[in-house]
Amino acid sequence: MAAAATSFSLLRYSSALRSLATGKCSIGFIGSYRSSSATRLPIATQRFVRCMSASPNEEASAKAAAESAETGGPTIFDKIISKEIPSDVVYEDEKVLAFRDISPHAPVHVLVIPKLRDGLTQLGKAESRHSEILGNLLLAAKIVAEKEGIADGFRVVINSGPSACQSVYHLHLHVLGGRQMKWPPG
């Protein structure tokens, strides 16, 4: 049994090395912390390989979402705006809603959305009439970064279309921070 586990580990390791050699992955560390008196001590550090490409599931989900995007039906974000689905709201005004992503890719990962979709399913569909809301979304991203304590360094990402793995066709910005960002992003 130990030999099988070792073989499996070596297989995963060699696959990760191939990914690293192609430049699609990078090595990093995940630290776990436990408070002890006035200090925070790392109790475990685990090495991981982060791949820079979308998984087949992400790509398939993005393609499926794109196929149903133009139906005009409510998106999950419309349901969050109407409070049918609960969310952890970080910022809200009359035009914009910002809430924590349920599947974060950084210590701070907040989604910023317009409350009124108005045909703005993706950035690639933006028209000159959308310029005000686009500005409001960027300003809201800055406000979110300040509220979250990451104003000194954060990233704003917009996925537009299936090739960018857009999964919800209601324009949204990802505000990411709380860790050192790398370049190129992916």
N, C-alpha and C positions, 0 to 999 in steps of 0.2 A: 504494500500500500504506500509506503514511504517513497519507493522508487517511482510509482505512478505520479505522486504529488510532485516529486522533483522533476520528472519529465515534463509535466504540465507547466511548472514554473519556468523551466528552461525554454519551453515553446513560447510562452508569453514574453519572456525576456528577449528572445531572438526576434520576435515580431516587433517588439518595441524598438530594438536596435535598428531594424530595417527602416522603421518609420523615422527614427532620428536621423539616419543616414540620408534619407530623401529630403530632410528639412521640414517635414510635416509635423514634427513633434518636438517638444522641449522637456527637459528634466527640471523638476522643482521639488519643493518640500511642503508638506502639510504639518503644522505643529498643533498639538493639543495642549491646552493650558488649563490649569486648575489654580484657583486663588488659594493662597496660603498666607495668612496674616496680611502684611502690607505689600507683598510682592507677588508677581505672577511667574510661576516656574514652568518651563516646558516639561511635561511628563512623558511625551512620546513624539517622535518625529518620524514620519513615514515618507519614503521617496515615492514619487509618482511620475508617470509620463503623461503629459498633456498633448493630445493630438490637435493639430491646427485645421483639420478638415471636419466637415459635418459627417455624422454617422449616417448609415443608410436609412435608419429610422427617421432622423431629422429631415433628410431629403425627401423621403416618401411622405411624411407629414406635411411638408411645405408644398409638395406637388398637389396633394389632396386638398389642402386649404386653398390653393390657387384655383383649382377647378370649381370650387363652390363660392369663390369670392364675389362674383358679380351677381349673385342671386338677390342681393339687397336685404336678406334676412338679418336678424340681429346676431351680432358676434358676442363672444364671451365678455368683451369689454363693454358692449352696450348693456349687458346684464349687470356688470359691476357698477356702471354709472347709475342705473336705475335701482341699485341696492338689492336686486334679486339674488346676487351672489356676493357674499361678504368679501371684504379686502382690508388690508392694513394700509389705510390712507396716510400718506406722508404730507401731502399738500393738495389743496383744492381752492379754486376760485370759480367765478361764473363760467369760464370757458375751458378750463383745464382740470384734469384729475391726475394725481400722481400716487402710486401705491407700490408696495413691495412685490417683487416678482416671486412667485411661489417656487420657482426653480432657479435660485440665484447662482450666478457665475462669478461673483465677487462678494466680499464681505458686505458691501453696499450695492444693491441691484434694485433700482426703482424704475418702474415704467411710467412714462408721462404720456397721456393721451388727450386728444381733444374731446370735449363732451358731445359735440355735434360732428358726426362723420362727414356730412356734406359732400359725398363722393370721394373723399380723401381716404381711399383704402390703402394706398401706398404712396411713397414719395414720388414715384414715377408717374403718378396720376395728378400731381399738383398742377394747379393753374394759377394765373396771376390773382384771381379772386381769393386764393388761399393764403396770400402773403401775410396777412395779419395774424392768422392762427398759427402759421409756421413760426413767426416771431414770438408769439405767446408761448409756444411749446419750448423754444430755446431759453426764454427768460425763466420759465418754470423749472427747467433743468438746472439752471444756475441757482435758483432759490432752493431746490431740493439739495443740491450739493452743499450749500451753506448750512441748511438745517441738519444735514447728516454729518457735518464736520469734515467734509472732503473737498472743500473749495480750493485747497492748495494743489489738488491734482485729481482729476476725474476724467472719464471718457464718456462721450455721448455717441451711441450707435443707433443707426436706422437701417433695418433690413428692408429692402424693397424688391419684392418679387420672389419667385420660387428659387432662382439661382442663388439668392442671398439667404435662403432658408427662412423667409418670412412665414410665420405660422398663423398669424391672426391678421385678417385683412381689414384692419382699422388702424390707420397710421399711428405708430407709437415710437417713442424714443426710449432707449435703455440708458439709464444713468448708472455708470459703473465706477466703483472706487473702493478705497479702503485697503488697497494693496498696490504694489508696484506694477504698473501696466507694462507690457512688452510691445515691441514693434518688429515686424508687421503683425497686425492684430489677427489675421487668419485667412 
